[in-house]
């Protein structure tokens, strides 16, 4: 690692790592049909089926991979922003609910939209671009004051106050064992639902890609003389950074997120091409643009408020047991299920 950093520099190595993780994640997410929105809809309809099993397998694999790596000494997440920095419970709650509603309206979360964009889905591409612009406006633009205000309603200190394992008195070995049991249960669940091995096997890879991001960036940070942020798979922030860098800077600074976003796109496109899944899809009467745009706005603002998207908070943050991440993903579930129930409610017939 030291030799790679000396020859190519931290930025290039992080970019390459992000690209590799993105390729793996994108291809596996396409193959597995990994999607939080689909899982929440199944639960809202009382149908505990294949999409729920896929999400559970990916989530449990991510938690097991991260906590096992910590127990083995390959990883430390004490300096990760989701644990070390001051957090916001109000942001996690409000932003999580907004994101959950938004992903139902837009028919996909940030990661799913990126994966679908790689297959030729123009609805997902346009929605993802709007989401990215709104996220940037929420971070440092016209929507930033509203985000700061809502985040400040209920803040929480970093360190042990945000570490769920410290709060419940469980170490990484215990967390890995618990995740392993849940992972085995999720596999049995998938088998009972007759999910193809190729599909739930790919879901395992989705989860392990999240763990790989944490371990890889930590190893680079340990070997580097410069300060390197420990991070993993997340989409809203890196997508906004990538878009803004492309349209505002003649040269783009290398980094993990900059490699991740195109990596996922290429990985999904490659998998779709190999499986004859490339197909142009446009907006139509049954897929009204205004619904997608409202969803994009809610997800863009909600993800910045919640501290991450369905993968950034729900998977990467959840795998390191960040309290705010678990609250955010729980609210994403609630928001999505509530939105689905409201949208499916029979309309009153008027005379």
TIKOL-205364 format. One record per residue (C-alpha): residue in three letters; x, z, y. Coordinates in steps of 0.2 Angstrom, whole numbers, padded with zeros to 4 digits, always signed. Example, Ala and Ser with C-alpha at 12.3 -4.5 7.8 and 13.67 -1.06 7.14 Angstrom:
<nodes>
ALA+0062+0039-0022
SER+0068+0036-0005
</nodes>
This chain:
<nodes>
UNK+0000+0000+0000
UNK+0014+0004+0012
UNK+0022-0013+0009
UNK+0006-0022+0013
UNK+0003-0012+0029
UNK+0021-0015+0034
UNK+0020-0034+0031
UNK+0002-0038+0037
UNK-0003-0023+0047
UNK-0018-0011+0046
UNK-0031-0023+0053
UNK-0027-0037+0041
UNK-0027-0026+0026
UNK-0043-0018+0031
UNK-0051-0035+0034
UNK-0046-0040+0017
UNK-0053-0025+0009
UNK-0069-0027+0019
UNK-0070-0045+0013
UNK-0067-0040-0005
UNK-0080-0026-0005
UNK-0092-0038+0004
UNK-0090-0052-0009
UNK-0093-0040-0023
UNK-0108-0031-0014
UNK-0116-0048-0009
UNK-0115-0056-0026
UNK-0121-0040-0035
UNK-0135-0037-0023
UNK-0141-0054-0025
UNK-0140-0053-0044
UNK-0148-0036-0045
UNK-0161-0039-0031
UNK-0156-0023-0024
UNK-0168-0018-0010
UNK-0174-0002-0003
UNK-0190-0010+0004
UNK-0195-0016-0013
UNK-0192+0001-0021
UNK-0203+0010-0007
UNK-0217-0003-0009
UNK-0218+0001-0028
UNK-0219+0019-0025
UNK-0232+0017-0011
UNK-0243+0007-0023
UNK-0240+0019-0037
UNK-0230+0007-0048
UNK-0214+0015-0053
UNK-0206-0001-0059
UNK-0190-0011-0060
UNK-0186-0012-0041
UNK-0186+0007-0040
UNK-0175+0008-0055
UNK-0163-0004-0047
UNK-0162+0007-0031
UNK-0159+0023-0041
UNK-0146+0016-0052
UNK-0136+0009-0037
UNK-0138+0025-0027
UNK-0133+0036-0042
UNK-0118+0025-0046
UNK-0112+0027-0027
UNK-0114+0046-0027
UNK-0105+0047-0044
UNK-0091+0035-0039
UNK-0088+0044-0023
UNK-0089+0062-0029
UNK-0079+0058-0045
UNK-0065+0051-0034
UNK-0065+0066-0023
UNK-0064+0077-0038
UNK-0049+0067-0045
UNK-0040+0068-0028
UNK-0042+0050-0024
UNK-0053+0053-0009
UNK-0056+0065+0005
UNK-0071+0063+0017
UNK-0068+0078+0028
UNK-0064+0066+0042
UNK-0078+0054+0040
UNK-0089+0052+0055
UNK-0105+0056+0045
UNK-0098+0073+0042
UNK-0085+0077+0055
UNK-0094+0072+0071
UNK-0109+0080+0079
UNK-0124+0073+0072
UNK-0143+0072+0077
UNK-0157+0077+0066
UNK-0170+0071+0078
UNK-0161+0054+0078
UNK-0161+0054+0059
UNK-0180+0058+0058
UNK-0186+0047+0072
UNK-0174+0033+0068
UNK-0177+0034+0049
UNK-0195+0032+0052
UNK-0193+0018+0063
UNK-0181+0009+0052
UNK-0193+0012+0037
UNK-0208+0004+0046
UNK-0197-0010+0052
UNK-0190-0015+0035
UNK-0208-0017+0029
UNK-0213-0028+0043
UNK-0197-0039+0042
UNK-0198-0039+0023
UNK-0180-0032+0020
UNK-0168-0020+0027
UNK-0152-0025+0036
UNK-0142-0028+0020
UNK-0156-0037+0012
UNK-0158-0049+0027
UNK-0139-0053+0026
UNK-0140-0056+0008
UNK-0155-0067+0010
UNK-0147-0076+0024
UNK-0133-0082+0013
UNK-0146-0090+0001
UNK-0154-0101+0015
UNK-0168-0090+0021
UNK-0169-0094+0039
UNK-0182-0080+0042
UNK-0169-0068+0037
UNK-0156-0076+0047
UNK-0166-0075+0063
UNK-0172-0058+0060
UNK-0155-0052+0056
UNK-0148-0059+0072
UNK-0162-0051+0083
UNK-0159-0034+0074
UNK-0140-0036+0078
UNK-0144-0039+0096
UNK-0156-0024+0097
UNK-0143-0013+0089
UNK-0130-0018+0101
UNK-0142-0015+0116
UNK-0145+0002+0108
UNK-0127+0006+0107
UNK-0121+0002+0124
UNK-0134-0008+0133
UNK-0151-0006+0141
UNK-0158+0004+0126
UNK-0143+0016+0125
UNK-0151+0029+0137
UNK-0167+0030+0126
UNK-0156+0032+0111
UNK-0145+0046+0119
UNK-0161+0055+0124
UNK-0169+0055+0107
UNK-0153+0060+0098
UNK-0151+0075+0110
UNK-0167+0082+0105
UNK-0160+0091+0090
UNK-0142+0090+0087
UNK-0131+0097+0074
UNK-0113+0102+0074
UNK-0100+0093+0063
UNK-0091+0100+0048
UNK-0099+0112+0036
UNK-0116+0111+0045
UNK-0118+0093+0041
UNK-0111+0095+0023
UNK-0125+0097+0011
UNK-0113+0102-0003
UNK-0105+0116+0008
UNK-0123+0122+0012
UNK-0128+0123-0006
UNK-0112+0129-0013
UNK-0108+0114-0024
UNK-0091+0106-0026
UNK-0087+0088-0030
UNK-0085+0090-0048
UNK-0103+0098-0049
UNK-0110+0084-0038
UNK-0102+0071-0049
UNK-0109+0079-0065
UNK-0126+0080-0057
UNK-0125+0062-0051
UNK-0120+0056-0069
UNK-0135+0064-0077
UNK-0146+0056-0064
UNK-0137+0040-0067
UNK-0140+0041-0085
UNK-0159+0044-0082
UNK-0160+0029-0071
UNK-0153+0018-0084
UNK-0165+0024-0097
UNK-0179+0021-0084
UNK-0173+0004-0081
UNK-0172+0000-0100
UNK-0190+0006-0102
UNK-0195-0005-0089
UNK-0187-0020-0098
UNK-0175-0023-0083
UNK-0162-0036-0089
UNK-0145-0029-0092
UNK-0137-0042-0080
UNK-0149-0035-0066
UNK-0146-0016-0068
UNK-0127-0020-0072
UNK-0126-0028-0055
UNK-0135-0013-0048
UNK-0121-0002-0054
UNK-0108-0014-0046
UNK-0118-0012-0029
UNK-0115+0007-0030
UNK-0097+0006-0035
UNK-0094-0006-0021
UNK-0099+0008-0009
UNK-0087+0020-0018
UNK-0074+0007-0017
UNK-0076+0005+0002
UNK-0073+0024+0004
UNK-0058+0025-0008
UNK-0050+0009-0001
UNK-0051+0014+0018
UNK-0045+0032+0013
UNK-0030+0025+0004
UNK-0026+0014+0019
UNK-0028+0029+0031
UNK-0016+0039+0021
UNK-0003+0026+0021
UNK-0004+0021+0039
UNK+0005+0028+0053
UNK-0010+0024+0065
UNK-0027+0032+0065
UNK-0038+0023+0053
UNK-0057+0027+0051
UNK-0063+0031+0034
UNK-0079+0021+0031
UNK-0088+0011+0018
UNK-0102-0001+0017
UNK-0114-0002+0032
UNK-0121-0016+0041
UNK-0129-0013+0058
UNK-0114-0008+0067
UNK-0102-0020+0059
UNK-0114-0034+0062
UNK-0116-0030+0080
UNK-0097-0028+0082
UNK-0094-0045+0074
UNK-0107-0054+0084
UNK-0101-0047+0100
UNK-0083-0051+0096
UNK-0087-0069+0092
UNK-0097-0072+0108
UNK-0086-0062+0120
UNK-0068-0062+0114
UNK-0057-0077+0111
UNK-0048-0067+0098
UNK-0057-0055+0086
UNK-0048-0038+0081
UNK-0047-0036+0062
UNK-0055-0022+0053
UNK-0065-0017+0038
UNK-0082-0021+0046
UNK-0077-0038+0052
UNK-0072-0043+0034
UNK-0087-0035+0026
UNK-0101-0044+0035
UNK-0095-0062+0031
UNK-0090-0056+0014
UNK-0107-0051+0009
UNK-0114-0067+0016
UNK-0102-0078+0006
UNK-0104-0067-0010
UNK-0123-0069-0009
UNK-0122-0088-0006
UNK-0109-0090-0020
UNK-0120-0081-0032
UNK-0136-0090-0026
UNK-0127-0107-0028
UNK-0121-0103-0046
UNK-0139-0097-0051
UNK-0148-0112-0042
UNK-0155-0100-0029
UNK-0151-0109-0013
UNK-0166-0114-0004
UNK-0171-0116+0014
UNK-0186-0104+0019
UNK-0194-0105+0036
UNK-0207-0095+0045
UNK-0225-0100+0041
UNK-0243-0095+0042
UNK-0241-0082+0029
UNK-0224-0076+0037
UNK-0228-0074+0056
UNK-0213-0073+0067
UNK-0219-0059+0078
UNK-0221-0047+0063
UNK-0203-0050+0058
UNK-0197-0048+0076
UNK-0206-0032+0078
UNK-0198-0026+0062
UNK-0181-0032+0068
UNK-0183-0022+0084
UNK-0188-0006+0075
UNK-0173-0008+0063
UNK-0160-0012+0076
UNK-0165+0003+0087
UNK-0169+0015+0072
UNK-0153+0012+0063
UNK-0142+0016+0078
UNK-0153+0031+0081
UNK-0152+0037+0063
UNK-0133+0034+0061
UNK-0134+0020+0049
UNK-0145+0007+0040
UNK-0153+0009+0023
UNK-0136+0006+0015
UNK-0125+0014+0029
UNK-0135+0030+0029
UNK-0144+0029+0013
UNK-0130+0024+0002
UNK-0113+0027+0010
UNK-0119+0043+0020
UNK-0129+0049+0005
UNK-0115+0047-0007
UNK-0104+0060+0004
UNK-0119+0071+0005
UNK-0121+0070+0024
UNK-0136+0080+0029
UNK-0141+0068+0043
UNK-0139+0054+0031
UNK-0151+0061+0018
UNK-0164+0066+0031
UNK-0163+0048+0038
UNK-0165+0040+0021
UNK-0179+0052+0016
UNK-0188+0047+0033
UNK-0185+0028+0029
UNK-0194+0031+0013
UNK-0208+0039+0022
UNK-0209+0027+0036
UNK-0209+0012+0024
UNK-0222+0019+0012
UNK-0233+0024+0027
UNK-0232+0007+0034
UNK-0236-0002+0018
UNK-0252+0009+0015
UNK-0258+0006+0033
UNK-0255-0013+0031
UNK-0264-0013+0014
UNK-0279-0003+0021
UNK-0295-0014+0020
UNK-0301-0019+0037
UNK-0318-0013+0043
UNK-0331-0027+0042
UNK-0340-0029+0059
UNK-0357-0036+0061
</nodes>
